[in-house]
Amino acid sequence: MDNPHTFSTYWSGQVPFIASCALQQLRLWVSNNPWFAGHEHSAWFNLPASTLDRLQFEYQIQWAQLGQKLLTGQPFSFDDRRFSSANWNNPVYGSMAAFYLLNAGFLLKLLNELAVEEEKPRQRLLYLVEQAIAAAAPSNFLASNPDALQRAAETRGASLVTGLQHLASDLQEGKMRQCDSAAFKVGVDLATTPGEVVFENDLFQLIQYYPQSETQYRRPLLIVPPSINKYYILDLRPENSMVRHLLEQGHPVFLMSWRNFDQTTADKTWDDLVQHGVITALQTTRAISGEQQLNCMGFCIGGTLLSSALAVLAARGDKEISSVSLLTTFLDYLDTGPISVFVDEKLVAYRERTIGGLDGPIGVFRGEDMGNTFSMLRPNELWWNYNVDKYLKGQKPIPLDLLFWNNDSTNLPGPMYCWYLRHTYLQNDLKSGELDCCGVKLDLRAIDAPAYILATHDDHIVPWRSAYANTAILSGTKRFVLGASGHIAGVINPPAKQKRHYWTNDEVSENPDTWFSNTQQHPGSWWDDWFSWLAERAGERSPAVADLGNAQYPVVEPAPGRYVMQ
């Protein structure tokens, strides 16, 4: 019975045992997981016998082909980067990888056949299955990873000792580091653009930067970075620092550096970050620069906070904003991507009781928890590959500034985090115009300034079509640009490297796919497009300022300041 088709024909009349066992395993996962409580899930697993027969028949053909390949000693090769080295060509290890990939593919095909009509349960079941598949890869275990075994032999076991040291360090720190903590130093290697802290309160420091050009535009740019990570994602090394590039273009730059919130500031609310954070920064920038009309930019949740602040000011009659730029920012949370699998009423209510001060204590939401969660959304790229390299092979991660920043997360105040979670990811009513914020109704449609909206094509945190939905909310003229790559690498893409590409279409249509079908693709970075757009709204140029701050707001300390070091 060496012909795989004969083998499969023999089994086709038998009970589809493999398919039935896999189906029963999925049923057990669902029955024992609180995520699916309240859902009538028994009907999900009532698959027709013909479907199980077909899946098992396809499986047996591939199984027999792999078995024949193993018995005849043929080498294996894989496109999957986990099994790409020559060591996996060995029949023993190659067969492990091949059968693993076969079973993983079979389980995903079976999952696709289930009659799960509700989107949230389907996403959650897919997430659980993908996590189990990623964790079960033979590359994750020392005994079945020939690369790790070879390295252990070559180093006489030293790699295993180093791997244990890496594991102990990460356990102590509470997160798997994707970049060594000593690879960079903030203020020495990163965040080195010259500037001064010209204001601080218990929420943030405001940095004003020294000019990097002989003349400057009249209107400054105020940058609101995300509050869940340190600001220096926008000021990494000089060659990929967005702040430095803006200064070289002639823009006066002011930037908020959020503090790493702790128990002393755990009671801060969304209103506090809007009023005493963004609005205070905007008013201070106006006072120091002498310009009422500012250009404003927000990145990720920084863009959401900025938009909330501008809406509050508009409700108070202050609409004097030259422009607003939103980079990978949610205003309409219609599709929140993979992160939505975690968010439901039970989770939000639990956070409100435990850290949000709602009939319970007030605390902080740990940045490490958010970082680990985002990493597990892409387990093979941001989790298990580091498990293999660091713990099994004893290798240090590549020193990459983006990953160093990614591990430098900050805490959020409990009440602020819970308000944000409920009114965005859970209820999506931030856009409703009915929420109370800072004593007024929060209506994002009141923002009537020219808007530059950037999304990135492969963003799994802010899906680009959700960012496109911002065009239907803001009232001013809009320019939407779509960059290549993901949430961070797609944004931090300096022109000199000539990497990636971006899409533009001057006509903002109602449907994002209609917009995309009529786009023009450009090579390189979207930064040049934004710089040109921003220059048209920055006013005339005059000699660059020599001194930072003013009598009302004297210099506090040199950039990058204390808060980013916390």
N, C-alpha and C positions, 0 to 999 in steps of 0.2 A: 504493500500500500504506500509506495513512494511517490505517487502522483498526488499533489495537493488537492486537485479537483475530485479524485476518487475518494480521498480521505474525507473531504467535506460532504460529498454525496452520501457516504456511509453514515455520517452523523446527522444529516439533515432530517432523518426520520425519528431521531431520538428526542428526548425531552431537552429543551434548551437550558441545560443546567447552569452554564456559566452566566447567561443573561439573567436567569431567574435569581441566582445568588447575588449578582450585582444589584438587581432591582430591590431585593430584600434588604441589602445593606443600606441603600439610599432611604428606604422606608424607615429603618431603625434610626438613622441620623435625624430624620425629620421628626419622628415621634418623640425623641429624647432631647430635642433642642428647644429651649424657650422662645427662640426667634419665631417659631412657627405655631406657638400657642394661639388659639383663637381662630386659626385657619382650618377649614375643612379640607384635609389633605389626603384622605383615603382614596379619592377618585384620581389623584395624580398618578397612581401606580397601577391603574387598571389598563395595562397595555394589551393590545390584541396579541394573540399567539403568533399571528403572521409577522408582526413587528419583531417579536423576540426571535423567531426563527430566522428572519432576514439578518438581524444584527449578529446572531451567533454564526450563521453561515459565512458572513463576511469575515468575522473574527477567525474562524477555523481555517479559511483559505490562507490568511496572512500568517497564522500560527504555524501551519504546516510548512509554508515557504521558509519561515525563519528556522524551523526545526531542521529542515533539509539543508539549509545553509550552514547550520552549526555542525551537523553530522558529516558534512563533506569538507569541513575545515576552511570554508571561504571566509575571507576577511570582512569585517564590518566597517562601514563608514557612515558618518552622521553629519547633518547640517546643524544640528543642535549644538550650541557652543559648549554646553556642559560635557559633551562627549566628543569634542573635536580633536583632541590630541591623538597621536599615533598609538598610544597605549590602549585606547579603546578599540583598536582594530583586532586585538587579541580575541579569539573566539569565545573564551570564557567571559571576559568582561564585556565584550561587544554584545554577546547574547543577552547578558543582564540588561544592558541599556536598551537593546532592541525590544525585548519582551516588556520592559517597563513602558516604553513609548507606545507599544501596541495596546497594552492594557489601559494606559491613560487615554488614548484616543477612543478606545471602545467605551470607556465610562462617560466621556463627554458626549459621544453620539447617543448613548442611552439617555443621558440627561436631557438632551435636545428633544427627545421623543415624548417626554413627560407632559401631561396635560395641565401644566401650571399656568393658568391664565393671568393671575395677578403678577404685576411686574416686580414688586418688592420681594415676595417669596421666591420668585425665579432667580432674581439677582443674588439673594442670600444663599440659595442652594448651590448656585454656580460658584459663588465665592468659597463655600465650604469644600466643595469638590476640588476646586483648583488649589486650595491650600493643602488638602490632603495629597493631591498628586505631586505638588511641588516638594512637599516634605518627604515623600517616599522615594525620591530619585536615588538610584544607587550611588551617584556621585556624592551624596551627603554623608556617606558612612565610610569610615576608614577601611573596613575589610573589603568593601566593594568599589573602592576608588583606586585604580592602579596608579594614577598620578601622585596621590598622597603617599601610597605605599613606596613608590620609587623614591620620592623625596626623603621619606623616613630612612630608607636604606642608604641613600647617598650621604645623608647627614649623620648617620649612626644614631638615629633617634632624637637628635637635637631639635628637629622641626616639631616633633610631638611635644617636647618640653616647652618650646616657644609658643606653640599653639595653646597649651594649657595656661601659660602666662597671659596671653591675649584674652582668653576666656575669663580668667579671674578678674582682669582689669575691667572688662566690659560688664561683668556681673556687679562689680563694685560701683560702677558708674550708672548702672541701671539702663543701659542701652548698648546696642551693637554699633560701635563706631565704624563708619565707612572711611574715615581718614584719621590717621594718628593724631592725638591731641597735641603733640609737640611738632607737627609738621609745619605749622605757621604760628605767628604771633600777631595778634591784632595791634595795630599801631606801629608795627615794625615791618611786617611783610604784607599785611592787608590793612585797608582803611588808612592809607598814608597820604591822601590828598590834603594839602595844607589848609587849615581852617581854624576857627575858634568857636567855642561854645559861648553864645551870647545871651542865653536865657536858660533857666531850668526851673522846674517845679517837681512835685512828687510823681509826675507821670512821664515826663520826657525832658530831654535837653534839645535845644535848638542850635544847630551848627550852621554858621555862615562861613563860606569858603573864600579863600583868597583868589583873585582873578588869575587866569592862566592865559590872558590875551591883553593886548595894549588897550583895546576899546571893548566896551560891554554894551549889551542891549539895556534899554532903560528899565524894562519890567523884569523883576526877578522871577525865578521859578521856585516854588515851594514844593518839596517832595515829602510825601507821606508814605513811608515804607510799611510792610506788614508788621503787625505787633506780635506775631507768633515766633518770629526769628529776628536776629540782629540786623540793623540797617545796612551793614557793610556788604550785603549782596549787591548793592548798587555802587560800592566803592571797594572792589577787590584789589588785585594788583594793578599797577598803573595802566598796563596795556588793555585790560578789560574792565576798567572802571567807568561806568556810565557817568558818574559825577565828574570825573576828570574830562571826559569827552565833551560834556555839556559846557564846562568852563572854557575849554579850548575853543568851542564854538562862539563864546562870548556871552553866555547866559550867566547872570548872577544867580548863585544857587544857595538856597537855604534848605536844610534837611532836618527832619525830626529823628531823634534817637530815643526810642521807647525804652523805659526801664524794664529790668527783669523783675516782674512783680513778685512780692513775697507776702508773708502774713501781715506785715505792717500796712500793705496797700491792697489787701485781699478784698476790701469792701467796695472797690471802685466799680462803677456801673458803666453801661454803654453811654449814657448821658455824660458821665464824667470824661470819658475819652473823647467824646465829640466836643463838648464845651470847653473843658479845661485842657484838652489835648489839641485837637486839630484847629479849633476856632482860635484858641489862644496863640498857637503858632502862626496862624494867618495874620492875626492882628499885630503880633510882634514883628513879623516880616514887613508889614505895611509901615509900622512906626520906624523901623531901622532904615528901610530903603527910601521912605518918603513917597512911595508909589501905592495908590489905592488899588489899581488894577493889577492883579497878579496872574501869572500862569501857574497852574497847580497840577501836580501829577501824583497819582496813587497807584501802588502796586499791590495786587491781590487784595487781602482784607484791608490794607491801607487805602485802596481805592473805594471800598465800601464805606469806611469811616469818613474819608474825604467827601464823598457824595452826600452822606448824611449831614455833615457839617455845612456844606454849601446849600442844602435844602433848608436847614434850620435858619441860616443867614437870609436866604431868600424869603422865608416866611416872616422874617423881621424887617423886610424891606431892603436888605443889602444884597444886590445882585451885581456888584461891581467886580466881576471876575473876567479876565481877558480870555482864558481858555481853561479847559480841564482835560487831562490825559489819563485814561484808565488802562492799566496794563494787566491783562489776565484777571479781570475783576468781575465778581458776581454783583448784579443788582436784582436780576430776576433769577431765582433759584429753581427754574423749571426742570433742569436736569443737572444734578450735582455729581454725576459720574459714580465711580465705584464706592466713594465714601458714603453714599446713601444707604448702603447695606447696614451700617451701624446705627443709623438715626431712626428712632421711633419715639412714641410718647413715653414708653417705659424708660428709655435711656435718658431723655430730657428731664423727666420728672425725678429720676434718681439723682441726676446731677444737681437739680434745683434743691433737693432735700439735703444733699451731702456737702455741697460747696457754694450753693447759690443763695443761701440765707432764707429760703422759703420754708418756714417752719423747721429750720435746722441750722447747722453751723455755716459759717462763711469761710471759704478756703480758696486755694488757687488750683487752676487746672494745669498740671505739669506739662511742660513743653516736651519732655521725653516721651510721654504717652502719645502725644500727637505725632511726633517723629516716628516712633515705632509703628503706629497705625498706618501712616503714609507708606512706610517701607513695605509693610505686609500687603499693600494693595498691588505691589509688583514683586512677588516673592522671589522669583528667579533672578531678577536684575538688582534688587536692593536688599535682599536678605540672605538667601541660601548660598549665593556665590561668595559672600563674605564669610559665611560659616565655613565653607570649604577652604578658601584661601587663608583665612586667619587661624582657624582652629585645627584643621586637618593638615594643612601644609606649613603652618607656622610662618606665613609670609606677612610682611607689613603691607597695608593698603597703599595704593599709589597716592602720593601727596597731591591732591587736586583741591584747589581753593573752593570750588563749588560744593564739594562734599564736606570739607571742613566747616563751611558755613552751615550746611544742612544739619550737622551735628550740634551746632551752637544754638539750640532752641531756647526759648524763653517761656516763662509761665504767664498765664492770663488770670486776671481777677475773676473769682467765681461768679459773682452777679453779672458782670459784663459778658462772660463766656456763655452763661445760661440764657441770657436775653438774646444774644446773637444766635445761639443754636435754635431756640424756639421760633424766632421770627424770621429765620432765613431757611435753614435746612429742613425744619419740620413743617412750618406753616406757610412759608414763602409769602409773607404779608408785609415785608419791608417795602415793597413797591405799591402797597395798597393806597397810600395817602391817608390812612386812618390811624396810624400809630402815633402816640404821644412821645415826643423827644425834646428835651430841653425846654419844656413849657409851650411848645407849638406842635402842630400837626406836621409829621414828617412826609412831605410830598416831593419825591424825586423829580417829578415832572416840572417843578418850579425852577430847576436848574436850566437856565436859558443862555448858556455860553457855548461857543464852539467846542466840540468834543472830538478828541482823537482816541479811538478805542482799538486796542491791540488784543488779539487772541493768538494762541499758538495751536497748530493743527493737531498735535499729538498730546495735548494737555489732558491728563487724567484727573486733575484736581479741579480745574475750571474748564469743562468742555467748551470748545470754541463756539458752538451754536448757542449755548447759554450766554456767553459773552456777547454774541451778536444781538441777543434780545435786548441789550442795553440801548440799542439804537431806537427801539420803540418806546423807551421810557424818557430819555433826556429830550428836552425841547429845542435845544439849539441845533445848529448845523452839525452834521456828523461825518467823520471819516473813519471807516472801518478797515483795518489792515490785519491780514492773517499771516503770521510767521510760521516757519517750519519748526519742527522739534517740539519739545514739551514745555512745561510750566516755568522752568528755570533756564535751561539751556537755550530755549527759543527766545527768551527775553535778553539774556546777557550774551550778546552776539556782536562784538565790536566789528566795525567795517573792515579794518585792516586785515583780518583773518580770512576774509572772502569765503566764509563758510555759510552753508545752507542757502535759503531763498525765502521769498515772501510773495504774497499775492495782494493785488490792489484792484479795486473797482470803484470808480468815483460815484456810481449810482448805488445808493443804499436802498435795496428793495425790501419788501416785507418778509420774504422767505430767504433764509440764509443759503439754502442750496441754489436758489435762483441767483443770488449774488455770486456765489462761488463759480457757477457755470459760465459766468461772463467776466471772470477775473483775468488779469494779466500777471504772469509769473515773472519775477525779477530775481536775478542772482544776487547773492550776498546778503547783507544785513538790512533790516528794516530801519535801523537807526537813522540813516541818511534821509529817508523819507520823513521821519518824525522831525528831524532837525530842520528840514526845509519848512514843514508845516508850522513848527513852533516859532521860527524866525519871523514869519509873517505876522505874528501876534505879540511880538516882544518889544515893539516900539523902535525908536531911533537908537543909534549907537553914540556913545560919548566916551571920553577917557575913563579907563577903569579906576575904581575907587582904590585908595591906598590903605585906608583904615577900616576895620570891621567894628560892628556894634555902634553905639552912640552914647551920649551922656545918660540917657534913660536906661539903656541896656548895655552896660559895659561888659567887656570880655570876662568870662568866668574862668575858663581854662582852655588849653589847646585841644583841638580835635585829635583823636576821636572822642575824648571825654570819658568820664568815669562810668556812665551808665552802660556803655557797650561792653565794659569789662566785667560787669556783674555776672 
